[in-house]
């Protein structure tokens, strides 16, 4: 560093350095991630369920573990959860979804497939990332079942207290 003998020279050096410093770094650029078959792959998780999801252009068919999604998830609420990211992105009927899901119950599996579809959509069309992130579809729900503690009936439930 140069020899700065006075306070004025120090002030000029600091002002000059401030102008040469670059502005804030640009936002990261998200690129399309496809495999050799032109599909986007993503993994979704919810509770104990893990879903592997492949997304490709098609007629809008959704299959989960080899079955149609409305046969696998019989409850209308779970079907609605599954289709939320596709409807939010206005891509209904444009993509085929193939998902394999394991672990957990039906509710956790539906949430895992929804998370996987959301991530796969952003890999296929990176410009949808802001819309899906704003809707909360890209955030992994980290809530899991609390473990059972010793000396208790369940995680928090204790045995009935008897005073006498």
C-alpha atoms as one frame of an Amber mdcrd trajectory, in Angstrom:
protein
   0.000   0.000   0.000   1.159   3.528  -0.667   2.685   5.658   2.078  -0.115
   7.890   3.340   1.313  10.768   5.332  -1.787  12.861   5.939  -5.417  12.415
   6.718  -6.433  14.053   3.407  -4.451  11.531   1.372  -6.085   8.723   3.344
  -9.562  10.106   2.567  -8.760  10.402  -1.143  -7.419   6.829  -1.209 -10.576
   5.476   0.431 -12.858   7.418  -1.980 -10.908   6.181  -4.981 -11.071   2.582
  -3.788 -14.833   2.810  -3.295 -15.413   3.718  -6.925 -13.290   0.862  -8.237
 -15.074  -1.775  -6.152 -17.656  -3.737  -8.136 -21.335  -3.481  -7.369 -23.251
  -6.312  -5.711 -22.818  -9.648  -7.460 -25.498 -10.573  -9.966 -28.188 -13.075
  -9.030 -27.339 -16.683  -9.884 -28.477 -17.756 -13.320 -30.468 -20.982 -13.293
 -30.032 -23.196 -16.338 -32.145 -26.007 -17.689 -31.133 -29.444 -16.349 -32.283
 -32.341 -18.537 -31.109 -35.938 -18.881 -30.277 -37.700 -22.168 -33.983 -38.499
 -22.741 -35.075 -34.848 -22.413 -36.578 -35.324 -18.956 -36.124 -33.250 -15.818
 -35.416 -35.290 -12.670 -35.907 -34.173  -9.080 -36.224 -35.671  -5.623 -38.972
 -34.532  -3.280 -39.211 -35.206   0.442 -41.895 -34.840   3.112 -41.937 -36.476
   6.551 -40.516 -39.979   5.954 -41.554 -40.139   2.284 -39.080 -39.774  -0.583
 -40.285 -39.290  -4.164 -38.244 -39.568  -7.351 -39.947 -37.536 -10.083 -39.328
 -37.404 -13.840 -41.003 -34.654 -15.874 -41.257 -34.661 -19.684 -43.456 -32.931
 -22.268 -46.660 -34.846 -22.865 -50.417 -35.001 -22.527 -50.598 -34.350 -18.789
 -50.595 -37.911 -17.453 -49.381 -38.375 -13.877 -48.397 -41.848 -12.722 -47.257
 -42.755  -9.229 -45.620 -46.153  -8.642 -47.010 -47.457 -11.943 -50.619 -46.402
 -11.236 -52.580 -43.337 -12.281 -52.359 -40.687  -9.568 -56.118 -40.658  -8.923
 -56.047 -44.417  -8.295 -52.988 -44.222  -6.019 -54.187 -41.155  -4.100 -57.932
 -41.799  -3.759 -58.718 -38.756  -1.606 -59.471 -35.581  -3.605 -57.398 -33.472
  -1.172 -54.269 -35.500  -1.954 -54.947 -35.233  -5.702 -55.290 -31.458  -5.337
 -52.010 -31.274  -3.386 -50.262 -33.229  -6.130 -51.472 -30.927  -8.931 -50.866
 -27.592  -7.139 -47.469 -26.696  -8.695 -48.614 -27.599 -12.225 -51.790 -25.529
 -11.907 -49.926 -22.610 -10.314 -47.470 -22.560 -13.226 -50.309 -22.766 -15.835
 -48.775 -25.926 -17.306 -51.806 -28.183 -16.851 -51.890 -30.837 -19.577 -48.413
 -30.014 -20.927 -46.184 -32.401 -18.956 -46.204 -36.109 -18.163 -45.068 -36.927
 -14.638 -43.649 -40.288 -13.627 -43.031 -40.655  -9.887 -41.833 -43.438  -7.638
 -42.437 -42.812  -3.963 -41.565 -44.828  -0.889 -41.792 -44.439   2.857 -44.279
 -42.669   5.044 -48.040 -42.542   4.640 -50.239 -41.238   1.853 -50.223 -37.625
   3.066 -46.431 -37.515   3.281 -46.113 -39.225  -0.084 -48.418 -36.684  -1.739
 -46.348 -33.854  -0.259 -43.124 -35.507  -1.430 -44.420 -35.879  -4.987 -45.578
 -32.235  -4.953 -42.120 -31.125  -3.818 -40.498 -33.266  -6.535 -42.792 -31.935
  -9.265 -42.020 -28.360  -8.211 -38.267 -28.925  -8.343 -38.515 -30.756 -11.689
 -40.546 -27.878 -13.158 -37.808 -25.425 -12.198 -35.179 -27.699 -13.760 -37.207
 -27.907 -16.992 -38.231 -24.230 -17.094 -35.923 -22.124 -14.866 -38.062 -19.004
 -15.360 -40.835 -20.650 -13.272 -38.593 -20.657 -10.186 -39.769 -17.274  -8.862
 -43.443 -18.161  -9.225 -43.072 -21.556  -7.524 -40.841 -20.181  -4.772 -43.356
 -17.421  -4.049 -46.069 -20.086  -3.742 -43.944 -22.025  -1.258 -43.679 -25.157
  -3.394 -39.873 -25.329  -3.413 -39.484 -25.263   0.365 -39.054 -28.686   1.911
 -41.433 -29.072   4.851 -38.983 -30.145   7.545 -41.578 -31.163  10.140 -41.206
 -34.788  11.169 -42.725 -36.941  13.893 -41.278 -36.330  17.335 -39.641 -39.378
  18.853 -41.094 -41.271  21.784 -39.325 -40.579  25.075 -38.625 -43.196  27.718
 -40.887 -43.155  30.753 -43.784 -41.833  28.683 -46.608 -43.345  26.668 -45.912
 -41.336  23.506 -43.690 -38.396  22.599 -45.312 -36.100  25.161 -48.182 -38.075
  26.687 -47.396 -39.192  30.206 -49.049 -41.767  32.387 -52.044 -40.616  34.429
 -50.978 -39.089  37.721 -52.625 -40.440  40.849 -52.380 -38.328  43.982 -53.546
 -41.107  46.345
